[in-house]
Amino acid sequence: MSVLTENAYLVALLPLIAGVLIFVLAAFQRKAAAPAIAISLLATLAAFGVSVTLLLQRLMHPELLIQGQLRWLTAGTFDLNLTWAVDNLSAMMLCVVTLISALVQIYSIEYMHHEEGVPRYYGALSLFTFSMLLLVLADNLLVLYAGWELVGVSSYLLIGFFTFKPEAAAAAKKAFLVNRVGDFGFLIGILILFYMTESLEFAVVAKGIAAGQLPGALLAIAALLLFFGPMGKSAQFPLHVWLPDAMEGPTPVSALIHAATMVAAGVYMVAKLMPIFAQAASPLFGTFLVLDFIAWIGGITAILAAAIAVTQNDIKRVLAYSTVSQLGFMMMALGMYKVGHGTIEPLGYTAGLFHLFTHAFFKAMLFLCSGSVIHAVHTNDMTQMGGLRKYMPITALTCLIGTASISGLPFITAGFWSKDEVLLAMWEAHSPLFWLAAIAAILTTFYMFRLYFLTFEGSYRGAHPEHIHDPGWLMKGPLLLLAIPSIAAGFLGTPWKNYFHDFIHYTPVGGNGHHAAAHHGLNPVILGVSLAVFLIGLTLAWLMYVAKRIDPAALAARFQPLYRASVNRFYIDEAYLLFIKWGVLLGAKASYFVDKYILDGMLVNGLALLSLGSGEGLRRFQNGRIQTYVLVVVSALVLLMIAIMWTGIGKAPL
């Protein structure tokens, strides 16, 4: 066993050390950009090297246990340990996170060259990378939650990096607060599992559930609360509203957040805790299936975000809603299952993770392409672009590759093979979500080719085309490198030989490591649907924005209510504002009124005044004079006799 294998935590420790050093450096030298870049990039590349080593160890020695722990505290007989482990899934994610992070940092050298606060930027990037790597390495719920929250803090720093922009500050706060809603449910779910199983270790908790330590209803509640976390981090409906606004951060940050880090955390967590979710979905625990809930939330998210993306003109917002929609596809896949002998067999486990894997490459490339375009034309509005292919051929080529991949260009791109696996899982599960996913896939192809045609084809609609050109190699290089896996990564999971499935698969609790065989050969139904989806979406986009056979404005006027709803994001943000205004704020005012005037005013202060007033009144009778006391006693007796005579109390019955 190598030194790196024995000390796998180094993969996360290196970016942490880099982040601390950069922040210390920035405190004394705010403009020391070069040292900050060098420290951050070297640490990330070193972490990538460690990640590749760990992945090779898993490939060559599948039986090897790569894990470790650190005792944090002891309470009686209970030890609270910080544990980490590298299995096949986490080894793959470590490589993806460190590779994308390194490429984003290289790209940022040129993109952020004229910006102030570059050391702070690279320090936050290092902290962000550390947080995600910690989350991936986690082998218990405590470490997972620590990484989870650090990812939220890091994203807040990066989204709000441009401190002079009020929109950036508002977007950072929105992302932070919306994620707190999901994370609160996640924390309660963790506490329920810990209370019932007396452990935070993934394997121990899963075995405790299998042994019946959680009643069925409580397990379902705990699993649902756990899923609240991914609903926030992976921007699932209705907690998706923060992600499009996160575009206010620097574009390289958008590439990092939307590709392999923050939004991937929710999908990764559901996959990592699948032994818990699968048992919560078992028929042994009643008719309520948690995996069904996960799948339907993913389906609603996929179609809703795709329907919004088709009308947006901000190039980064189109990609943002595209990310939300693709995350919905992943959640749909993870929610697919079949029942056998009272147990659940997840059907889309590998498919969802395969799509997460391929999506990381082409979505990072697409965001970096948008950054190159914005860097050249100084606007996000696609209606002010057009014809950029002749000015920016490398950017156009890589954007076309990314567009084709996310749209699922058959047999060539990575997105085709991974999306094909997702559709196949839904088909085998006999889920009605299959057709919803097909419609969302058509919309995906349409809005992505709309983005490409509006940006790179036709004639330029802006000003000063003479200043437009491809960026330097520090920005072009990462684009070209990401173009390779955007095509080639899909061939790791073909129907004829699915290497990805052989490496990453679901093992049930107490399983012996055996898993369902990968599919062999193309499913003709899935192939037909994939071809139809791609051709319909591409044809519609071409007819509208290249051939001009269909007028988008006339179409929008014909379906005005639907068009306005899509442009305004189906008024979900407005609904949140109404809820805050008439629910949260009104409730707060009502609570303030009750607290001040009823609890404090009438009960607390009222009782105090009553006590003081009665005491003050009684004090006046305590004057020490015998004749006064006799007068009071006689007066009381007289009043008592009058009362008895008046009411007739004590009279003998007739």
Protein Blocks (a to p, Z undefined) as FASTA:
>chain_A
ZZklmmmmlmmmmmmmmmmmmmmmmmmmmmlmmlmmmmmmmmmmmmmmmmmmmmmmmmmm
mmbccdddddfbdehjaccdddddddfklmmmmmmmmmmmmmmmmmmmmmmmmpghklmm
mmmmmmmmmmmmmmmmpcbfklmmmmmmmmmmmmmmmmmmmmmbmklmmmmmmmmmmmmm
mmmmmmmmmmmmmmmnopabfklmmmmmmnopacfklmmmmmmmmmmmmmmmnopafklm
mmmmmmmpcfklmmmmmmmmmmmmmmmmmmmmmmmmmmmmpmknojbdfklmmmmmmmmm
mmmmmmmmmmpcbfklmmmmmmmmmmmmmmmmmmgccdeehiacdfklmmmmmmmmmmmm
mmmmmmmmmmmmmmmnopabfklgghklmmmmmlmmmmmmmmmmmnopghkamklmmmmm
mmmmmmmnopaklmmmmmmmmmmmmmmmmmmmmmmgcjdfbehkllgccddfklmmmmmm
mmmmmmmmmmmmcfklcfklmmpccddehiahiacdddedjafklmmmmmmmmmmmmmmm
mmmmmnomacfklmmmmmmmlmmmmmnonommmmmmmmmmmmmmmmmmmmmmmmmmmmmm
mmmmmmmmmmmmmmmmmmmmmnopaklmmmmmmmmmmmmmmmmmmnopoiacZZ
